[in-house]
Amino acid sequence: MYEGKYPLKRYRLTLAFLKKHISTHESILDLGVENPFSEQMKSEGYSVTNTSGEDLDLDFDTVHQSTAKVVTAFEIFEHLVAPFNVLQEIKADKLVASIPLRLWFAPAYKSKTDPWDRHYHEFEDWQFDWLLEKSGWKIKDAMKWTNPTKKIGIRPILRYFTNRYYIVYAEKVR
């Protein structure tokens, strides 16, 4: 089901959470370019359209034009300077979104090779909840999980006990 370098645990838990809340009969706009997980959603029977790599801090055209009933955003909001703006612009009634949680023992992620692959935000769960609430969403369900690594050291040990990912199912407040 999941092979190679892709995060097995994260994909498995994200897919289970999505299936718990979203029917395959509901169309999905997935924020972010097509990726291995959006392909996984399609292989599970979901109708998924991705955004095209536009700057979602500034360009909301795809979000405005979408007729999807659900928006998914898996590890996207931490890359935006102002995720509040796109969250407010979403027309769909349902949102499934996940973020990496801020770890007190590790700095925010910043790619050494890709200048766009960096985290402007790494939220604590209450901060993400507040962001969703302020932008017009009501959280109906949430889940957290750890992300252990196969390295040796204090930080890898802490990753066995410290939640790294947070996923929510929310509905638009009308």
Secondary structure, DSSP 8 states (H G I E B T S, - for coil): ---TTS-HHHHHHHHHHHHHH--TTSEEEESSS--HHHHHHHHTT-EEEE--S--TTT--HHHHH---SEEEEES-GGG-S-HHHHHHH--SSEEEEEEEB--TTS---B-SS-TT-B-S--B-HHHHHHHHHHTTEEEEEEEEEE---S--SHHHHHHTTSEEEEEEEEEE--
